[in-house]
Amino acid sequence: MDLAQKSVENVEYMIEKIKEKLKVLNFGAIKPSHFDEEMYEELKDIYDLVMKKDSFSPNEMQALAEELGNLRKNK
């Protein structure tokens, strides 16, 4: 998968992988359809950060959830 390319499929892939890695139950509220390609670079940055780390503190989890919330579409 080439995540350098902006696509709906890549957005879906990154969101699902972030949710898997963080293992957060309430991430059901964050769906790939909540994001669009306009926020692709920011989402990719979060994805890269999440994939690099093995574990997250509660504060980091909260910050990541808030940042993902900030990237959601305003529709």
N, CA, C and O atoms as a printed pandas DataFrame, in Angstrom:
     atom_number atom_name residue_name chain_id  residue_number  x_coord  y_coord  z_coord
0              1         N          MET        A               1    0.844   -1.181    0.000
1              2        CA          MET        A               1    0.000    0.000    0.000
2              3         C          MET        A               1    0.884    1.238    0.000
3              4         O          MET        A               1    1.808    1.351    0.806
4              5         N          ASP        A               2    0.602    2.151   -0.894
5              6        CA          ASP        A               2    1.386    3.373   -1.012
6              7         C          ASP        A               2    0.653    4.513   -0.311
7              8         O          ASP        A               2   -0.235    5.144   -0.882
8              9         N          LEU        A               3    1.039    4.760    0.927
9             10        CA          LEU        A               3    0.362    5.797    1.709
10            11         C          LEU        A               3    0.770    7.205    1.310
11            12         O          LEU        A               3    0.237    8.181    1.840
12            13         N          ALA        A               4    1.707    7.319    0.382
13            14        CA          ALA        A               4    2.079    8.644   -0.121
14            15         C          ALA        A               4    0.988    9.198   -1.038
15            16         O          ALA        A               4    0.940   10.402   -1.293
16            17         N          GLN        A               5    0.123    8.332   -1.526
17            18        CA          GLN        A               5   -0.974    8.727   -2.415
18            19         C          GLN        A               5   -2.224    9.028   -1.604
19            20         O          GLN        A               5   -2.654    8.214   -0.787
20            21         N          LYS        A               6   -2.804   10.196   -1.831
21            22        CA          LYS        A               6   -4.041   10.553   -1.142
22            23         C          LYS        A               6   -5.188    9.784   -1.777
23            24         O          LYS        A               6   -5.436    9.897   -2.978
24            25         N          SER        A               7   -5.886    9.000   -0.960
25            26        CA          SER        A               7   -7.056    8.288   -1.461
26            27         C          SER        A               7   -7.966    7.937   -0.299
27            28         O          SER        A               7   -7.536    7.893    0.854
28            29         N          VAL        A               8   -9.217    7.690   -0.613
29            30        CA          VAL        A               8  -10.188    7.287    0.396
30            31         C          VAL        A               8   -9.760    5.954    1.009
31            32         O          VAL        A               8   -9.892    5.747    2.216
32            33         N          GLU        A               9   -9.252    5.061    0.178
33            34        CA          GLU        A               9   -8.815    3.758    0.667
34            35         C          GLU        A               9   -7.676    3.897    1.675
35            36         O          GLU        A               9   -7.651    3.193    2.684
36            37         N          ASN        A              10   -6.747    4.790    1.407
37            38        CA          ASN        A              10   -5.630    4.992    2.334
38            39         C          ASN        A              10   -6.100    5.618    3.640
39            40         O          ASN        A              10   -5.590    5.276    4.707
40            41         N          VAL        A              11   -7.064    6.526    3.570
41            42        CA          VAL        A              11   -7.632    7.111    4.790
42            43         C          VAL        A              11   -8.265    5.999    5.617
43            44         O          VAL        A              11   -8.044    5.919    6.826
44            45         N          GLU        A              12   -9.047    5.144    4.973
45            46        CA          GLU        A              12   -9.687    4.039    5.687
46            47         C          GLU        A              12   -8.658    3.114    6.321
47            48         O          GLU        A              12   -8.807    2.705    7.473
48            49         N          TYR        A              13   -7.625    2.790    5.573
49            50        CA          TYR        A              13   -6.571    1.906    6.067
50            51         C          TYR        A              13   -5.895    2.506    7.305
51            52         O          TYR        A              13   -5.738    1.826    8.319
52            53         N          MET        A              14   -5.496    3.779    7.222
53            54        CA          MET        A              14   -4.784    4.414    8.341
54            55         C          MET        A              14   -5.659    4.486    9.581
55            56         O          MET        A              14   -5.180    4.215   10.682
56            57         N          ILE        A              15   -6.931    4.846    9.429
57            58        CA          ILE        A              15   -7.833    4.942   10.579
58            59         C          ILE        A              15   -7.979    3.569   11.242
59            60         O          ILE        A              15   -7.909    3.456   12.466
60            61         N          GLU        A              16   -8.179    2.549   10.446
61            62        CA          GLU        A              16   -8.329    1.203   11.014
62            63         C          GLU        A              16   -7.065    0.747   11.728
63            64         O          GLU        A              16   -7.150    0.138   12.795
64            65         N          LYS        A              17   -5.905    1.025   11.168
65            66        CA          LYS        A              17   -4.643    0.621   11.796
66            67         C          LYS        A              17   -4.398    1.408   13.083
67            68         O          LYS        A              17   -3.902    0.848   14.060
68            69         N          ILE        A              18   -4.735    2.682   13.096
69            70        CA          ILE        A              18   -4.593    3.494   14.318
70            71         C          ILE        A              18   -5.492    2.906   15.411
71            72         O          ILE        A              18   -5.059    2.736   16.551
72            73         N          LYS        A              19   -6.740    2.599   15.059
73            74        CA          LYS        A              19   -7.668    2.034   16.036
74            75         C          LYS        A              19   -7.156    0.698   16.571
75            76         O          LYS        A              19   -7.237    0.441   17.772
76            77         N          GLU        A              20   -6.631   -0.154   15.689
77            78        CA          GLU        A              20   -6.089   -1.447   16.129
78            79         C          GLU        A              20   -4.912   -1.266   17.078
79            80         O          GLU        A              20   -4.834   -1.927   18.113
80            81         N          LYS        A              21   -4.010   -0.381   16.727
81            82        CA          LYS        A              21   -2.789   -0.191   17.518
82            83         C          LYS        A              21   -3.105    0.393   18.891
83            84         O          LYS        A              21   -2.512   -0.009   19.892
84            85         N          LEU        A              22   -4.026    1.329   18.938
85            86        CA          LEU        A              22   -4.349    1.976   20.206
86            87         C          LEU        A              22   -5.252    1.115   21.076
87            88         O          LEU        A              22   -5.289    1.303   22.292
88            89         N          LYS        A              23   -5.976    0.182   20.488
89            90        CA          LYS        A              23   -6.847   -0.733   21.236
90            91         C          LYS        A              23   -7.793    0.016   22.169
91            92         O          LYS        A              23   -7.949   -0.338   23.338
92            93         N          VAL        A              24   -8.405    1.035   21.638
93            94        CA          VAL        A              24   -9.315    1.855   22.445
94            95         C          VAL        A              24  -10.750    1.480   22.094
95            96         O          VAL        A              24  -11.124    1.457   20.921
96            97         N          LEU        A              25  -11.534    1.192   23.094
97            98        CA          LEU        A              25  -12.903    0.749   22.870
98            99         C          LEU        A              25  -13.790    1.833   22.278
99           100         O          LEU        A              25  -14.617    1.539   21.415
100          101         N          ASN        A              26  -13.646    3.056   22.711
101          102        CA          ASN        A              26  -14.545    4.110   22.246
102          103         C          ASN        A              26  -14.138    4.692   20.896
103          104         O          ASN        A              26  -14.693    5.706   20.471
104          105         N          PHE        A              27  -13.179    4.068   20.217
105          106        CA          PHE        A              27  -12.807    4.538   18.896
106          107         C          PHE        A              27  -13.843    4.144   17.847
107          108         O          PHE        A              27  -13.703    4.492   16.675
108          109         N          GLY        A              28  -14.886    3.417   18.265
109          110        CA          GLY        A              28  -15.985    3.136   17.345
110          111         C          GLY        A              28  -16.636    4.414   16.860
111          112         O          GLY        A              28  -17.262    4.445   15.800
112          113         N          ALA        A              29  -16.483    5.460   17.639
113          114        CA          ALA        A              29  -17.034    6.751   17.249
114          115         C          ALA        A              29  -16.227    7.401   16.130
115          116         O          ALA        A              29  -16.687    8.353   15.500
116          117         N          ILE        A              30  -15.039    6.892   15.887
117          118        CA          ILE        A              30  -14.199    7.442   14.822
118          119         C          ILE        A              30  -14.201    6.462   13.667
119          120         O          ILE        A              30  -13.644    5.368   13.754
120          121         N          LYS        A              31  -14.835    6.874   12.586
121          122        CA          LYS        A              31  -14.960    6.027   11.411
122          123         C          LYS        A              31  -14.196    6.653   10.245
123          124         O          LYS        A              31  -14.070    7.875   10.175
124          125         N          PRO        A              32  -13.692    5.835    9.341
125          126        CA          PRO        A              32  -12.992    6.386    8.175
126          127         C          PRO        A              32  -13.826    7.406    7.405
127          128         O          PRO        A              32  -13.279    8.348    6.832
128          129         N          SER        A              33  -15.131    7.226    7.388
129          130        CA          SER        A              33  -15.989    8.162    6.652
130          131         C          SER        A              33  -16.024    9.554    7.284
131          132         O          SER        A              33  -16.511   10.501    6.666
132          133         N          HIS        A              34  -15.517    9.685    8.498
133          134        CA          HIS        A              34  -15.478   10.989    9.165
134          135         C          HIS        A              34  -14.341   11.868    8.658
135          136         O          HIS        A              34  -14.250   13.042    9.018
136          137         N          PHE        A              35  -13.479   11.302    7.829
137          138        CA          PHE        A              35  -12.286   12.024    7.379
138          139         C          PHE        A              35  -12.296   12.147    5.865
139          140         O          PHE        A              35  -12.841   11.296    5.162
140          141         N          ASP        A              36  -11.694   13.205    5.378
141          142        CA          ASP        A              36  -11.565   13.334    3.937
142          143         C          ASP        A              36  -10.111   13.591    3.569
143          144         O          ASP        A              36   -9.246   13.715    4.435
144          145         N          GLU        A              37   -9.865   13.666    2.287
145          146        CA          GLU        A              37   -8.497   13.784    1.804
146          147         C          GLU        A              37   -7.866   15.141    2.098
147          148         O          GLU        A              37   -6.647   15.280    1.995
148          149         N          GLU        A              38   -8.663   16.143    2.461
149          150        CA          GLU        A              38   -8.105   17.455    2.789
150          151         C          GLU        A              38   -7.201   17.392    4.019
151          152         O          GLU        A              38   -6.253   18.167    4.143
152          153         N          MET        A              39   -7.497   16.478    4.912
153          154        CA          MET        A              39   -6.716   16.331    6.141
154          155         C          MET        A              39   -5.727   15.173    6.032
155          156         O          MET        A              39   -5.241   14.676    7.048
156          157         N          TYR        A              40   -5.430   14.748    4.825
157          158        CA          TYR        A              40   -4.620   13.551    4.615
158          159         C          TYR        A              40   -3.245   13.652    5.263
159          160         O          TYR        A              40   -2.815   12.725    5.949
160          161         N          GLU        A              41   -2.556   14.761    5.053
161          162        CA          GLU        A              41   -1.191   14.899    5.592
162          163         C          GLU        A              41   -1.186   14.834    7.112
163          164         O          GLU        A              41   -0.315   14.197    7.705
164          165         N          GLU        A              42   -2.152   15.489    7.745
165          166        CA          GLU        A              42   -2.233   15.473    9.198
166          167         C          GLU        A              42   -2.542   14.063    9.705
167          168         O          GLU        A              42   -1.963   13.606   10.690
168          169         N          LEU        A              43   -3.456   13.387    9.022
169          170        CA          LEU        A              43   -3.786   12.013    9.397
170          171         C          LEU        A              43   -2.577   11.100    9.216
171          172         O          LEU        A              43   -2.327   10.228   10.048
172          173         N          LYS        A              44   -1.838   11.294    8.145
173          174        CA          LYS        A              44   -0.642   10.488    7.881
174          175         C          LYS        A              44    0.390   10.708    8.981
175          176         O          LYS        A              44    1.041    9.755    9.411
176          177         N          ASP        A              45    0.550   11.949    9.443
177          178        CA          ASP        A              45    1.479   12.238   10.542
178          179         C          ASP        A              45    1.087   11.477   11.806
179          180         O          ASP        A              45    1.942   10.903   12.481
180          181         N          ILE        A              46   -0.208   11.473   12.124
181          182        CA          ILE        A              46   -0.677   10.741   13.306
182          183         C          ILE        A              46   -0.440    9.249   13.111
183          184         O          ILE        A              46    0.025    8.568   14.025
184          185         N          TYR        A              47   -0.755    8.747   11.936
185          186        CA          TYR        A              47   -0.539    7.328   11.632
186          187         C          TYR        A              47    0.927    6.958   11.830
187          188         O          TYR        A              47    1.231    5.955   12.477
188          189         N          ASP        A              48    1.837    7.756   11.280
189          190        CA          ASP        A              48    3.271    7.468   11.400
190          191         C          ASP        A              48    3.707    7.451   12.860
191          192         O          ASP        A              48    4.475    6.580   13.269
192          193         N          LEU        A              49    3.226    8.400   13.640
193          194        CA          LEU        A              49    3.562    8.468   15.061
194          195         C          LEU        A              49    3.062    7.223   15.795
195          196         O          LEU        A              49    3.802    6.608   16.563
196          197         N          VAL        A              50    1.815    6.863   15.556
197          198        CA          VAL        A              50    1.221    5.711   16.235
198          199         C          VAL        A              50    1.958    4.423   15.869
199          200         O          VAL        A              50    2.197    3.581   16.735
200          201         N          MET        A              51    2.315    4.267   14.614
201          202        CA          MET        A              51    2.969    3.037   14.170
202          203         C          MET        A              51    4.403    2.915   14.706
203          204         O          MET        A              51    4.929    1.807   14.809
204          205         N          LYS        A              52    5.030    4.033   15.043
205          206        CA          LYS        A              52    6.410    4.016   15.550
206          207         C          LYS        A              52    6.497    3.547   16.996
207          208         O          LYS        A              52    7.485    2.929   17.393
208          209         N          LYS        A              53    5.468    3.839   17.783
209          210        CA          LYS        A              53    5.523    3.565   19.217
210          211         C          LYS        A              53    4.920    2.214   19.564
211          212         O          LYS        A              53    4.002    1.737   18.896
212          213         N          ASP        A              54    5.447    1.608   20.611
213          214        CA          ASP        A              54    4.928    0.327   21.070
214          215         C          ASP        A              54    3.821    0.476   22.101
215          216         O          ASP        A              54    2.935   -0.374   22.198
216          217         N          SER        A              55    3.872    1.551   22.866
217          218        CA          SER        A              55    2.847    1.762   23.886
218          219         C          SER        A              55    2.613    3.253   24.074
219          220         O          SER        A              55    3.420    4.090   23.668
220          221         N          PHE        A              56    1.483    3.557   24.704
221          222        CA          PHE        A              56    1.070    4.945   24.874
222          223         C          PHE        A              56    0.584    5.158   26.294
223          224         O          PHE        A              56   -0.088    4.302   26.869
224          225         N          SER        A              57    0.931    6.309   26.854
225          226        CA          SER        A              57    0.429    6.665   28.175
226          227         C          SER        A              57   -1.034    7.102   28.025
227          228         O          SER        A              57   -1.477    7.411   26.920
228          229         N          PRO        A              58   -1.775    7.127   29.123
229          230        CA          PRO        A              58   -3.155    7.614   29.034
230          231         C          PRO        A              58   -3.233    9.037   28.476
231          232         O          PRO        A              58   -4.147    9.358   27.717
232          233         N          ASN        A              59   -2.280    9.884   28.849
233          234        CA          ASN        A              59   -2.274   11.253   28.324
234          235         C          ASN        A              59   -2.038   11.277   26.817
235          236         O          ASN        A              59   -2.654   12.065   26.100
236          237         N          GLU        A              60   -1.147   10.414   26.341
237          238        CA          GLU        A              60   -0.900   10.335   24.900
238          239         C          GLU        A              60   -2.137    9.832   24.165
239          240         O          GLU        A              60   -2.474   10.326   23.089
240          241         N          MET        A              61   -2.810    8.847   24.752
241          242        CA          MET        A              61   -4.031    8.321   24.140
242          243         C          MET        A              61   -5.087    9.415   24.033
243          244         O          MET        A              61   -5.751    9.554   23.006
244          245         N          GLN        A              62   -5.229   10.176   25.090
245          246        CA          GLN        A              62   -6.203   11.271   25.100
246          247         C          GLN        A              62   -5.850   12.305   24.044
247          248         O          GLN        A              62   -6.726   12.778   23.320
248          249         N          ALA        A              63   -4.579   12.657   23.952
249          250        CA          ALA        A              63   -4.137   13.653   22.961
250          251         C          ALA        A              63   -4.371   13.156   21.536
251          252         O          ALA        A              63   -4.794   13.923   20.671
252          253         N          LEU        A              64   -4.099   11.889   21.295
253          254        CA          LEU        A              64   -4.328   11.327   19.960
254          255         C          LEU        A              64   -5.816   11.326   19.617
255          256         O          LEU        A              64   -6.199   11.672   18.500
256          257         N          ALA        A              65   -6.640   10.943   20.565
257          258        CA          ALA        A              65   -8.086   10.941   20.339
258          259         C          ALA        A              65   -8.589   12.353   20.051
259          260         O          ALA        A              65   -9.419   12.553   19.164
260          261         N          GLU        A              66   -8.085   13.326   20.801
261          262        CA          GLU        A              66   -8.487   14.717   20.571
262          263         C          GLU        A              66   -8.040   15.195   19.197
263          264         O          GLU        A              66   -8.794   15.867   18.494
264          265         N          GLU        A              67   -6.824   14.851   18.815
265          266        CA          GLU        A              67   -6.307   15.279   17.515
266          267         C          GLU        A              67   -7.112   14.649   16.385
267          268         O          GLU        A              67   -7.440   15.324   15.409
268          269         N          LEU        A              68   -7.431   13.377   16.504
269          270        CA          LEU        A              68   -8.279   12.746   15.499
270          271         C          LEU        A              68   -9.651   13.415   15.443
271          272         O          LEU        A              68  -10.215   13.604   14.365
272          273         N          GLY        A              69  -10.174   13.768   16.602
273          274        CA          GLY        A              69  -11.453   14.486   16.648
274          275         C          GLY        A              69  -11.377   15.822   15.947
275          276         O          GLY        A              69  -12.329   16.238   15.287
276          277         N          ASN        A              70  -10.242   16.501   16.086
277          278        CA          ASN        A              70  -10.066   17.791   15.419
278          279         C          ASN        A              70  -10.005   17.673   13.898
279          280         O          ASN        A              70  -10.339   18.617   13.183
280          281         N          LEU        A              71   -9.577   16.512   13.410
281          282        CA          LEU        A              71   -9.451   16.308   11.963
282          283         C          LEU        A              71  -10.744   15.860   11.295
283          284         O          LEU        A              71  -10.829   15.809   10.068
284          285         N          ARG        A              72  -11.736   15.540   12.090
285          286        CA          ARG        A              72  -12.997   15.067   11.515
286          287         C          ARG        A              72  -13.642   16.128   10.643
287          288         O          ARG        A              72  -13.482   17.327   10.870
288          289         N          LYS        A              73  -14.375   15.661    9.640
289          290        CA          LYS        A              73  -15.108   16.563    8.746
290          291         C          LYS        A              73  -16.152   17.324    9.553
291          292         O          LYS        A              73  -16.728   16.800   10.506
292          293         N          ASN        A              74  -16.378   18.541    9.161
293          294        CA          ASN        A              74  -17.408   19.359    9.822
294          295         C          ASN        A              74  -18.679   19.357    8.995
295          296         O          ASN        A              74  -19.140   20.415    8.565
296          297         N          LYS        A              75  -19.249   18.192    8.768
297          298        CA          LYS        A              75  -20.469   18.105    7.958
298          299         C          LYS        A              75  -21.617   17.636    8.794
299          300         O          LYS        A              75  -22.732   17.499    8.290
